[in-house]
Amino acid sequence: MSRLGLLKHARLTRRQFVAFAVLTAVLNGIVTAAVGAYLAQTYTRAQQRRQAIETMSHLVYERRTRAGMVVSAIRRQADLDEIRHRKRNYDEAFVAWNRQVRLSLFAIREVMGESRFSVIEQDFEDLLVHPLALIDNCLTKAYDLKLSGQDALPTLDACQMPMLYQLVLDCAAGFTNELFNLTRLSFVPWPAVRQSHREAARERIKKSCARPAQP
């Protein structure tokens, strides 16, 4: 090869090297930006899910606590002003719960990786919302009896309020604990693994929400 040909070949090689280096830098930048955006989005979604579950937990425990305060006032024969005050506080917690419950269900759906109604949403309705409704019905009956001057204690006893109160505590703890675990940051790419985690969590929730055996 002539000297001129060698020079042209060398210039061509340098151009190819520079072009390759530029292309590599561009591709690395694109990949880095894409991975960074994915990690940021994943972290943000995880934080949003956790916040939704924290809100749900707060609403459940506040409603349960406020109900217990009304029942306690009725049982110890407190004056009517105190009972009314506690009942108003309970009603506020009840309204807040009903205002947010749909958002709580959406949060559960997203945590479970479902685009439509998930089985654990039905568990939430059956295992936690239902005993909360039983507490509300019992509390309301007892409150109305108390205001009318009648004995409300037999109604509270017939409703098995202590059992319902403990059931809600255990069930809410089971739900929030498992949902929190499912919102931990994970980049595992195998859906089957995630599905197995969800199924195991659902079984543990059911055990937490099981009614105690009657003596």
C-alpha positions as CSV (number, residue, x, y, z in Angstrom):
1,M,0.0,0.0,0.0
2,S,1.3,3.5,-0.9
3,R,2.2,6.1,1.7
4,L,-0.9,8.1,0.7
5,G,-3.1,5.0,1.1
6,L,-1.7,4.4,4.6
7,L,-2.4,8.0,5.6
8,K,-6.0,7.7,4.3
9,H,-6.4,4.4,6.1
10,A,-5.1,5.9,9.4
11,R,-7.4,8.9,9.1
12,L,-10.3,6.6,8.4
13,T,-9.5,4.5,11.5
14,R,-9.2,7.5,13.7
15,R,-12.6,8.7,12.4
16,Q,-14.1,5.4,13.2
17,F,-12.6,5.4,16.6
18,V,-13.9,8.9,17.4
19,A,-17.4,8.0,16.0
20,F,-17.4,4.8,18.1
21,A,-16.4,6.7,21.2
22,V,-19.1,9.3,20.6
23,L,-21.8,6.7,19.9
24,T,-20.8,4.8,23.1
25,A,-21.0,7.9,25.2
26,V,-24.4,8.7,23.8
27,L,-25.7,5.2,24.4
28,N,-24.3,5.1,27.9
29,G,-26.0,8.4,28.7
30,I,-29.3,7.2,27.3
31,V,-29.1,3.9,29.3
32,T,-28.1,5.8,32.5
33,A,-30.9,8.3,32.1
34,A,-33.4,5.5,31.5
35,V,-32.3,3.5,34.5
36,G,-32.2,6.5,36.7
37,A,-35.8,7.5,35.6
38,Y,-37.0,3.9,36.3
39,L,-35.4,3.8,39.7
40,A,-36.9,7.2,40.6
41,Q,-40.3,6.2,39.4
42,T,-40.2,2.9,41.3
43,Y,-39.1,4.7,44.5
44,T,-41.9,7.3,44.1
45,R,-44.6,4.7,43.6
46,A,-43.4,2.7,46.6
47,Q,-43.5,5.8,48.8
48,Q,-47.0,6.7,47.5
49,R,-48.2,3.2,48.3
50,R,-46.8,3.3,51.7
51,Q,-48.4,6.6,52.4
52,A,-51.8,5.3,51.3
53,I,-51.4,2.3,53.6
54,E,-50.4,4.5,56.5
55,T,-53.5,6.6,55.9
56,M,-55.7,3.5,55.8
57,S,-54.1,2.2,59.1
58,H,-54.6,5.6,60.8
59,L,-58.3,5.6,59.8
60,V,-58.9,2.1,61.0
61,Y,-57.3,2.6,64.4
62,E,-58.9,5.9,64.9
63,R,-62.4,4.6,64.2
64,R,-61.8,1.6,66.4
65,T,-60.4,3.7,69.3
66,R,-63.3,6.2,69.1
67,A,-65.8,3.4,69.2
68,G,-64.1,1.9,72.2
69,M,-64.3,5.3,74.0
70,V,-68.0,5.5,73.4
71,V,-68.6,2.0,74.7
72,S,-66.4,2.6,77.7
73,A,-68.4,5.7,78.6
74,I,-71.7,3.8,78.3
75,R,-70.4,0.9,80.4
76,R,-69.2,3.1,83.3
77,Q,-72.5,5.0,83.3
78,A,-70.8,8.4,82.4
79,D,-73.0,11.5,82.1
80,L,-74.8,12.0,78.9
81,D,-72.8,15.1,77.9
82,E,-69.6,13.0,77.9
83,I,-71.2,10.2,76.0
84,R,-72.6,12.6,73.4
85,H,-69.1,14.2,73.0
86,R,-67.5,10.9,72.5
87,K,-70.2,9.8,70.0
88,R,-69.6,13.0,68.0
89,N,-65.9,12.2,67.8
90,Y,-66.7,8.7,66.7
91,D,-69.0,10.0,64.0
92,E,-66.3,12.2,62.7
93,A,-63.9,9.2,62.5
94,F,-66.7,7.2,60.8
95,V,-67.2,9.9,58.1
96,A,-63.4,10.2,57.5
97,W,-63.2,6.5,57.1
98,N,-66.0,6.4,54.5
99,R,-64.6,9.3,52.7
100,Q,-61.2,7.5,52.3
101,V,-62.2,3.8,52.1
102,R,-62.4,3.8,48.3
103,L,-58.9,5.2,48.0
104,S,-57.7,2.6,50.5
105,L,-59.1,-0.1,48.2
106,F,-57.4,1.4,45.2
107,A,-54.1,1.4,47.2
108,I,-54.6,-2.3,48.0
109,R,-55.3,-3.1,44.4
110,E,-52.1,-1.4,43.3
111,V,-50.0,-3.1,45.9
112,M,-51.3,-6.4,44.8
113,G,-50.4,-5.6,41.2
114,E,-54.0,-5.8,39.9
115,S,-55.6,-3.6,37.3
116,R,-59.1,-4.6,38.4
117,F,-60.9,-5.6,41.6
118,S,-58.5,-7.9,43.4
119,V,-59.3,-10.8,45.7
120,I,-57.6,-9.2,48.6
121,E,-60.0,-6.2,48.2
122,Q,-62.8,-8.6,48.8
123,D,-60.9,-9.9,51.9
124,F,-60.6,-6.4,53.1
125,E,-64.4,-5.9,52.8
126,D,-65.3,-9.3,54.4
127,L,-62.6,-9.5,57.1
128,L,-62.1,-5.9,58.2
129,V,-64.9,-3.7,57.0
130,H,-67.6,-6.1,58.0
131,P,-66.6,-6.3,61.7
132,L,-66.3,-2.5,61.8
133,A,-69.8,-2.3,60.5
134,L,-71.0,-4.7,63.3
135,I,-69.3,-2.5,65.8
136,D,-71.0,0.6,64.4
137,N,-74.4,-1.1,64.5
138,C,-74.0,-2.3,68.1
139,L,-72.6,1.1,69.2
140,T,-75.5,3.0,67.6
141,K,-78.1,0.8,69.2
142,A,-76.5,1.1,72.6
143,Y,-76.1,4.8,72.3
144,D,-79.8,5.3,71.3
145,L,-80.9,3.1,74.2
146,K,-78.7,5.1,76.6
147,L,-80.1,8.5,75.4
148,S,-83.7,7.2,75.9
149,G,-82.9,6.2,79.5
150,Q,-82.8,2.5,78.9
151,D,-80.1,-0.1,79.9
152,A,-77.7,-0.4,77.0
153,L,-75.3,-2.9,78.6
154,P,-77.3,-6.0,77.5
155,T,-77.1,-4.8,73.9
156,L,-73.3,-4.4,74.2
157,D,-73.0,-7.9,75.7
158,A,-75.2,-9.5,73.0
159,C,-73.0,-7.9,70.3
160,Q,-69.9,-9.5,71.7
161,M,-68.2,-6.1,71.5
162,P,-64.9,-7.2,73.2
163,M,-64.5,-10.0,70.6
164,L,-65.2,-7.6,67.7
165,Y,-62.9,-5.0,69.2
166,Q,-60.0,-7.4,69.4
167,L,-60.8,-8.9,66.0
168,V,-60.5,-5.5,64.3
169,L,-57.2,-4.9,66.1
170,D,-55.7,-8.2,65.0
171,C,-57.1,-8.0,61.5
172,A,-56.0,-4.4,60.9
173,A,-52.5,-5.3,62.2
174,G,-52.4,-8.2,59.8
175,F,-53.5,-6.2,56.8
176,T,-51.2,-3.3,57.4
177,N,-48.1,-5.4,58.2
178,E,-48.5,-7.6,55.1
179,L,-49.3,-4.6,52.8
180,F,-46.2,-2.8,54.1
181,N,-44.1,-5.8,53.4
182,L,-45.4,-5.9,49.8
183,T,-44.5,-2.3,49.2
184,R,-40.8,-2.8,50.0
185,L,-38.7,-1.7,47.0
186,S,-38.0,-4.6,44.8
187,F,-36.6,-4.9,41.3
188,V,-37.2,-8.7,40.9
189,P,-38.2,-9.2,37.3
190,W,-40.0,-12.5,37.8
191,P,-43.8,-12.0,38.2
192,A,-44.2,-15.6,39.5
193,V,-42.1,-14.7,42.5
194,R,-44.1,-11.6,43.3
195,Q,-47.3,-13.5,42.8
196,S,-46.2,-16.1,45.3
197,H,-45.4,-13.4,47.8
198,R,-48.9,-11.9,47.4
199,E,-50.6,-15.3,47.8
200,A,-48.6,-16.0,51.0
201,A,-49.5,-12.6,52.4
202,R,-53.1,-13.2,51.7
203,E,-53.1,-16.4,53.7
204,R,-51.4,-14.7,56.6
205,I,-54.0,-12.0,56.5
206,K,-56.8,-14.5,56.7
207,K,-55.2,-16.1,59.8
208,S,-54.9,-12.7,61.5
209,C,-58.5,-11.9,60.7
210,A,-59.9,-15.3,61.9
211,R,-62.6,-15.0,64.6
212,P,-61.6,-16.6,67.9
213,A,-63.3,-19.9,68.6
214,Q,-66.4,-19.7,70.8
215,P,-66.0,-21.3,74.2
